[in-house]
Amino acid sequence: MKKMMHKIGLLLGMTFIVMSLQAQTPPHPGDGSGGGPGAGDPPVGAPLDGGLSLLIALGTAYGFSKIKRK
């Protein structure tokens, strides 16, 4: 019973943490914050190439090391 209560508490805790970490919506492009270059452009998303390339390289190296051990 005690283990079940710990599991339920952990599940609820993680659920509330995930719900509180939701991303905020970006500000409206015409919110009047300055008039610098590109002030009216919509925000640009984060590039995925650098992180994805790193993950692929690490996964390849890990797989190669596993094959080499056998």
C-alpha positions as CSV (number, residue, x, y, z in Angstrom):
1,M,0.0,0.0,0.0
2,K,2.8,2.4,0.9
3,K,4.6,1.7,-2.5
4,M,1.3,2.4,-4.3
5,M,0.9,5.8,-2.5
6,H,4.5,6.7,-3.4
7,K,3.8,5.9,-7.1
8,I,0.6,7.9,-7.1
9,G,2.3,10.8,-5.4
10,L,5.1,10.7,-7.9
11,L,2.7,10.6,-10.8
12,L,0.7,13.5,-9.5
13,G,3.8,15.5,-8.8
14,M,5.3,15.0,-12.2
15,T,1.9,15.8,-13.8
16,F,1.8,19.2,-12.0
17,I,5.4,19.9,-12.8
18,V,4.8,19.3,-16.5
19,M,1.6,21.4,-16.5
20,S,3.4,24.3,-14.9
21,L,6.2,24.2,-17.5
22,Q,4.1,24.9,-20.5
23,A,5.6,27.3,-22.9
24,Q,4.2,30.9,-23.1
25,T,2.7,32.2,-26.2
26,P,4.9,34.7,-28.1
27,P,4.0,38.4,-27.9
28,H,2.0,39.9,-30.7
29,P,4.3,41.3,-33.5
30,G,2.6,44.7,-33.4
31,D,2.7,45.3,-29.6
32,G,4.4,48.6,-29.9
33,S,7.7,47.6,-28.3
34,G,10.3,49.7,-30.1
35,G,10.8,50.3,-33.7
36,G,14.2,48.6,-34.3
37,P,15.0,46.5,-37.3
38,G,12.6,43.6,-37.7
39,A,10.2,44.9,-35.0
40,G,7.2,43.8,-37.0
41,D,8.5,40.3,-37.9
42,P,7.2,37.3,-36.1
43,P,9.6,35.6,-33.7
44,V,11.8,32.9,-35.3
45,G,11.9,29.4,-33.8
46,A,15.0,27.8,-32.4
47,P,17.1,26.0,-35.0
48,L,17.1,22.3,-34.7
49,D,20.1,21.4,-36.8
50,G,22.8,21.8,-34.1
51,G,21.2,19.7,-31.4
52,L,19.9,17.1,-33.8
53,S,23.3,16.6,-35.4
54,L,24.9,16.2,-32.0
55,L,22.3,13.6,-30.9
56,I,22.8,11.7,-34.2
57,A,26.6,11.7,-33.8
58,L,26.4,10.6,-30.1
59,G,23.9,7.9,-31.0
60,T,26.2,6.6,-33.8
61,A,29.2,6.6,-31.5
62,Y,27.3,4.8,-28.8
63,G,26.0,2.2,-31.3
64,F,29.5,1.7,-32.7
65,S,31.0,1.2,-29.2
66,K,28.3,-1.4,-28.4
67,I,29.1,-3.3,-31.6
68,K,32.8,-3.1,-31.0
69,R,32.5,-4.6,-27.5
70,K,30.7,-7.7,-28.9
